[in-house]
């Protein structure tokens, strides 16, 4: 796999463009939590809430049991597929996305600025669909290689997807890192206006362009209404 010529043909990374706004909004009433929190998933029920979208082959996703509870493990070998959960929520009410993740290592050829390097050991993202699919936007929170932590660039394939380096490099590889991001602030910074209703949360570990391999783990993912800092760490995924 390592000798495979990286593919640079155009592919869409703003999962999932096929979502219809009407179908998403129909789910909204069941997702708004009075407690100030929406649990996207803690993987205690397996992957029943998620759908898979393949771009080039299939990343292997499976739930593993740990001493801290279930986590999602992703293994990719020169492949790219993602998991997404269709769910509507108002970022104005639930502006904070919180999750935890761990990687084995970053991709040596990974580079967020190029098509040939558009692969990530781990990414979590939020999709903001439109009735006009070319207006669909996405915030991609990635564990980058070359892109410095805190920086962001448009995706080299899809300009409406912003790649935000929440972590970068191997300094924290092998340890669980807990993240928290303000979706409203990140959307404004990326696109210049307030975010519309969000329609999906997605996860992807992909290696098709670089032809490399990657292993990552994802802990519980939540949406929070309560004010909080934008990033933090924790020793475990719970």
Secondary structure, 3 states (H helix, E strand, C coil): CCCCCCCCCCCCCCCCCCCCHHHHHCCHHHHCCCCCEEEEECCCCCCCCCEEEEEECCCEEEEEEECCEEEEEEEEECCEEEEEEEEEECCCCCCEEEEEEEECCCCCCCCCCCCCCCCEEEEEEEEECCCCHHHCEEEEEEEECCCCCCCEEECCCCCCEEEEEEEECCCCCCCCEEEEEEHHHHHHHHHCCCCCCEEEEEEEEECCCCCCEEEEEECCEEEECCCCCCECCCCCCC
